[in-house]
Amino acid sequence: MALTSLLSLVALQSMVSIATVGINISYAIPIFYRITLGHETFTRGPFNLGRYGMVVGCIAVIWIAAMTVLSSFPVAYPITRDTFNYTPAAIGGLLIFVVSWWVFDALYWFKGPINNIDSTIRINMMQLHVTTSNSPVCNLIKFF
């Protein structure tokens, strides 16, 4: 990536912007689904935000959306071929490609994740976890 900056500063800025937008979107998707579709069926873990979880989730999605838009702006004005930020074009092209691939191909053969642990193994693993969770080694690991 450093060699790209020697050739074109715009290419480097676009690559960094694409990476930023991509990771922001990857954080926003589960948060968005948690606050919209999963708020009734989601099982909370031992660490949660309690009644503030939905508020923090909404703020997080709004913040990520704002940062995604701001990361897509050009870095200098006037906008020319040398100062244009190609992030929206790259993300949009990737989105069109992935959605088209899903609609025309993967929709017909992808059946979701395969459960490769049957229920008896899962129950045995949970019982093993319960019986070994009070061992000195587990307590030492929990301590650190």
Buried (B, 14 or more C-beta within 10 A) or exposed (E): EEEBBEEEBBEBBBBBBBEBBBEBBEEBEEBBEBBEEEEEEEEEEEEEEEEEBEEEBBEBBEEBBEBBEEBBEBEEEEEEEEBBBBBBEBBEEEEEEEEEEEEEEEEEEEEEEEEEEEEEEEEEEEEEEEEEEEEEEEEEEEEE
